[in-house]
Amino acid sequence: MINIPQLILKNITDIHIRDNFLRLKEFFQDDVLLKGQWQFFELTFDGAVTDQDRAHGLGFKPLDVIQTSVTGAGTITFNNDSFTNENINVTTTGACVVRCFIGAYREQAARNSR
């Protein structure tokens, strides 16, 4: 989880400064990407693969993938049902480089940690 600093607003006596910090706090609390645990990956495939495991090192079973780009001739399928605490599982149609965030969107967990 992204660690957002705890803002102690009651110690700010100037109401304008306190209001600005309150707005910042609300902005960070409402940001969807900050409501989760994410790690960025760049996965390279030299050709087509079927049900290939790749270690992720997250320490939990990822629930979500945010794919940001694919370059090359291949396409990728993330086999979410085969994800484990150690590996993600993918199938590709050919050579490609995939950039993505892998992790879990956890809105309730993110709010409880603040």
NORCOR-V483583 format. One record per residue. N is the residue number from 1. PHI is phi as a letter, one per 40 degrees, with the letter a starting at -180 (* if undefined). Layout:
N|PHI / N|PHI
//
This chain:
1|* / 2|c / 3|c / 4|c / 5|c / 6|c / 7|c / 8|c / 9|c / 10|c / 11|c / 12|c / 13|c / 14|c / 15|c / 16|c / 17|c / 18|c / 19|c / 20|c / 21|c / 22|c / 23|c / 24|c / 25|d / 26|c / 27|c / 28|c / 29|c / 30|c / 31|c / 32|c / 33|c / 34|c / 35|c / 36|a / 37|b / 38|b / 39|b / 40|c / 41|b / 42|b / 43|b / 44|b / 45|b / 46|c / 47|a / 48|c / 49|b / 50|b / 51|f / 52|c / 53|c / 54|b / 55|c / 56|b / 57|g / 58|c / 59|g / 60|a / 61|c / 62|c / 63|b / 64|b / 65|b / 66|b / 67|c / 68|b / 69|a / 70|b / 71|b / 72|h / 73|c / 74|c / 75|b / 76|b / 77|b / 78|c / 79|c / 80|d / 81|c / 82|b / 83|c / 84|b / 85|c / 86|b / 87|b / 88|b / 89|b / 90|b / 91|b / 92|b / 93|c / 94|i / 95|c / 96|a / 97|b / 98|b / 99|b / 100|a / 101|b / 102|b / 103|i / 104|a / 105|c / 106|b / 107|c / 108|c / 109|c / 110|c / 111|c / 112|c / 113|c / 114|c
//
